[in-house]
Amino acid sequence: MSQGQRSSRLRENIVLVLDTSAFLAKYPLQQYIYSLYTTPSVLDEVRDKESKYAMEIAVAIDRVRVVEPPNKYRSWAYEKAREIGEHTSLSKTDLDVLALAMYLTSRGYHVIVFTDDYALQNTLYNLNISFKPLRTMGIRVKHKYIVVCPVCGYIASNSGEKVCPLCGSPLVKKKLS
């Protein structure tokens, strides 16, 4: 097998999963080597006229494949985020991007997620899924957190939980590692 054939095979096994920030940076129109994937919820988040137009072109010319992650992977994504303590920081869209990355990884692809979201980066890092920030430095160290009520000790278990349901105090995210 020649060097070019090996290089081509490596590229075929790598796919990129795009979060909203990739569309805001118009990344899909700049990259032609790898297959690009995103979720319907990411498309819904792109609202400014210029980015939306560029995104619609990328989808229309089949430059970006829009895939709804299977529910099984959504559940796993939420569970993994909960284990890491990022479940209250991740939006539904973030969880969809994570679920899609997990799904594609399970299908034998090497996935790189393009995102500027630190909580998503931390979750990906903890799951050994590659990521690349676009407009930020990105995280360099992985952490695990617990989301607790500093007053009564309640431990959050639901996505987006910000207030303790027992005493009404604001929940805080505490670093475990």
N, C-alpha and C positions, 0 to 999 in steps of 0.2 A: 504494500500500500504506500503510495507516495505521500509526501508531506502535505500537499494540497488536499488529498482525499481525507487524510487524518484530520486536518483542520476543518474541513467541511463537515465531517461526521461530528466533531465536537460542537460546532455551531448548531447542528440539527438537534442536539440533545439539550441545549440551553434555551430556555424561554424566559421572557420578561413579563412580569405582572405589574400593571400600571395602576397606581393610586391616583387620586385627583390631581396631586401636584405635578405629575408627569404631563397631564393634559394642559395645565396652566402654563407649563414651560414649553408646550407644543412639541414634546419629545417624539411622539409617534411619527411626525413628518420628517424627523431628522435621522431616523434609524432604519436601516434596511437589511441588516444581517440576521437578526433573530426574529422569531415569531413573538408577537405581542398579544397579551391577553388582558382583559379587564372585566369588571362586573357591571351589571345594569345599574346598581346603586352608585357606582363611581360616575357613570354617565349622567345620572340625575343631579349630582353635586356640581357639575360644571355649568355655570350660569352666565358668565360674562360672554358677550356676543362673539368676540374674536376667538376665544378659546373653544367655545361651543361649535363654532363654524369649522375650526381646524379639526376638532374631535369628530364631527359628523363626516368630514371628508375622509379621515383615517378609517372610520368604520365602513363607510360606503364603498371604498376601494378595497375593502377586506385587508387593510393594513393592520387592523386591530380586531381580534376576535372577542366578542362579548359572550361571556359564559356565566351562567348562574351556577354557583357552587352547589353541589348536592347537600341536602339537609344534614346528612350524616357528618359531613365535613364542617358544616356550620356549628353543629353541636360540639364536635371535637375542638374546633377553634375557640369557642367560648370556654370550654373546660380547661384548655391549655392556658388561655389568658387568665382564667380564675386562679389556676395553680401558681402563676407568676405574680398575680396581684395587679394585673393591668386591666382586668375586666371592667372596672368602673371608668377607666380612661379611654377605652376604645368605643368608637361609634359603631352603628350597625354596618356602615360602609367599611370601616376598618376591619371588622370581623369578617365581612364578605371577602375582602382582599386576602386576609389571612387564610380563610377557608379555601379559596381558590388556589393559593400557593400550596397548601397542604395537599389538596386534591391532585394538582399537577405533579407534585413531588412523588405522590404515591403511584403515579402512572409512569415513573421512571425518568422524569425530566429533572434537570438541574434548574432550579427556579431562582431568579433574581428579582426581588420586588423593588420597584422604584417608588420611594416614599420619603417625605420629609417629616412624617409624624413620628415623634420620639417614642411614644408608647407602643406603636406598631413595630418600630425598629427593635425595641427592647424585646418584645414578644418573639419576633422573628429570630433575633440573636439567640435567645434562650432555646429555640427550637432548631437551631443550626440551619436556618434557611437564610440564604444570602439576601442582602438588601443594598441599595445604593441611594443615598440622598441626592437631591438635585440642587436645591438652593440653600441647604444648611450644611453644617459640618457633619451632622449625624452623630450617633452615639459611638463610644469607643469601648465601653465596659458594660457588660450585662448586669442587671440587678433583678432582685425579686422583692416584691412588696406585699404588704398586708394593708387592707383598707379597714380602719377601725374608728369607733367613736371614742374620743379621748375622755369622755365623761363616764359612760356606762360600760365600755368595753365591747359593745356590739361589733361583730365582724361582718362586713358587707359581703353579700353574695350575688347581688343583682347588677347587671350592666347599667352604668349611668347613675348609680346610687350616689347621692351627694349629702343627704341628710339622714341622720339616724332615725329609723322608724319607731324606736323605743322612747327616746328622750328629746328628739328634735335638734340635737346638736349637729354642727357640720362634721362630716366624716373627714378623716385625714389619712393620707397615704404614708406609711412608714416603711423605710427601706429595711429589708431583712438581710440582704447580701450585696 
